[in-house]
């Protein structure tokens, strides 16, 4: 259950939700994400660390930059969690 809470905690930040949306178009360099969000690179790195810890994204270092992408199939699992929560609520 801790991992479920970690996923929802990660999704509670508007910046992190926007990062996920941006990564939905494909693999992206952290430098491009910072420019698009108009925040500092350390701020983006912090939020990406939270998303990585929650198992939503992964990163690959290439030279001095890290390229991030969504973990395939992970959002299907998150949608399943939402469906389970909704079904459990209606049957209670």
C-alpha positions as CSV (number, residue, x, y, z in Angstrom):
1,X,0.0,0.0,0.0
2,X,2.9,2.4,0.5
3,X,3.7,2.3,-3.2
4,X,0.1,3.3,-4.0
5,X,0.3,6.2,-1.6
6,X,3.7,7.2,-3.2
7,X,2.1,7.3,-6.6
8,X,-0.8,9.5,-5.5
9,X,1.6,11.7,-3.6
10,X,3.7,12.1,-6.8
11,X,0.6,13.0,-8.7
12,X,-0.4,15.7,-6.2
13,X,1.9,18.3,-7.6
14,X,0.8,20.4,-10.6
15,X,4.4,20.6,-11.8
16,X,4.8,16.8,-11.7
17,X,1.5,16.3,-13.6
18,X,2.7,18.7,-16.2
19,X,6.0,16.9,-16.4
20,X,4.2,13.6,-17.0
21,X,2.1,15.2,-19.7
22,X,5.3,16.6,-21.4
23,X,7.0,13.1,-21.2
24,X,3.9,11.6,-22.9
25,X,5.2,12.8,-26.3
26,X,8.4,10.8,-25.8
27,X,11.8,10.8,-24.3
28,X,12.9,14.3,-23.3
29,X,16.0,15.9,-22.0
30,X,15.9,17.5,-18.5
31,X,17.3,20.7,-20.0
32,X,14.3,21.0,-22.4
33,X,11.8,20.3,-19.5
34,X,13.3,23.1,-17.4
35,X,13.0,25.6,-20.3
36,X,9.4,24.6,-21.1
37,X,8.3,24.8,-17.4
38,X,10.2,28.1,-16.8
39,X,11.7,26.8,-13.6
40,X,15.3,26.0,-12.7
41,X,16.9,22.7,-13.6
42,X,17.4,21.7,-10.0
43,X,13.6,22.2,-9.4
44,X,12.8,19.9,-12.4
45,X,15.4,17.4,-11.2
46,X,13.7,17.3,-7.8
47,X,10.3,16.6,-9.3
48,X,11.7,14.0,-11.6
49,X,13.3,12.3,-8.7
50,X,9.9,12.1,-7.0
51,X,8.3,10.7,-10.1
52,X,11.1,8.2,-10.5
53,X,10.8,7.0,-6.9
54,X,7.1,6.5,-7.5
55,X,7.9,4.3,-10.5
56,X,6.3,6.6,-13.1
57,X,9.3,7.7,-15.1
58,X,12.9,6.5,-15.7
59,X,16.0,8.4,-16.7
60,X,19.1,7.5,-18.8
61,X,22.2,9.6,-18.5
62,X,23.8,10.6,-21.8
63,X,26.9,12.8,-21.3
64,X,26.0,15.6,-19.0
65,X,22.2,15.4,-19.4
66,X,19.6,12.9,-18.3
67,X,16.9,11.9,-20.7
68,X,13.5,10.9,-19.1
69,X,10.6,8.8,-20.4
70,X,7.4,7.3,-19.0
71,X,7.6,3.7,-17.8
72,X,5.5,1.7,-20.3
73,X,2.4,0.2,-18.9
74,X,2.7,2.0,-15.6
75,X,-0.2,4.3,-16.2
76,X,-2.4,1.3,-17.0
77,X,-1.6,0.2,-13.5
78,X,-2.4,3.6,-12.0
79,X,-5.7,3.6,-13.9
80,X,-6.4,0.2,-12.4
81,X,-5.8,1.6,-9.0
82,X,-8.3,4.4,-9.6
83,X,-10.9,1.8,-10.9
84,X,-10.3,-0.3,-7.8
85,X,-10.8,2.7,-5.5
86,X,-14.0,3.7,-7.3
87,X,-15.4,0.1,-7.3
88,X,-14.5,-0.3,-3.7
89,X,-16.3,2.9,-2.8
90,X,-19.5,2.1,-4.6
91,X,-19.8,-1.3,-3.0
92,X,-19.3,0.0,0.6
